[in-house]
Amino acid sequence: MDRLGRIFEAKSWAEAESKTGFRAIVEIDASTGGVTKPVARAKTKGQIMKKMVDIARERAGGKKLHAAIAHANAPKEAEQLSQMILSQLQCDDLYVVDVPPVAAVHNGEGLIEFGFYVSD
C-alpha cells in the first residue's frame, strides 16, 4: 500500500515493518474518514489474526456480527481466521472470498482482510 501512496497515517508503521519484522493492522472505515490508520502490530500472522478477533470482540460489544474475510492466495490463513471468529464471536453471516486481482497486485500475495458490522 505504501508504494502506491495509499498508506497515509500508517506510513511510519509501514516503514518500520522492514526494519523490525512487525506487521501492522490497519483500518479504513467511516470513523477514520476513509483514511488508512494503524490500530495494532504483531510479529506473526497468528498474532495478527488474534488481534483482529480481539478488536472485533471489543467493538461488537456482545452483539452479532456480519463479517467477511478476503484473501490473496492465503486460503489456509483465511480458514484459520474464520474458525477463530466462529469459535469466539457470534456471527449471523461470515463469508470467505478471494480478493479481486487488482487488490492482490496492490497489496501482495498473502493479504488477509477482515471486515464486519454489528447487528442491532
Summary of the structure (lengths in Angstrom):
residues: 120
radius of gyration: 14.2
end to end distance: 33.2
largest distance: 42.5
contacts: 327
relative contact order: 0.17
helix: 44%
strand: 28%
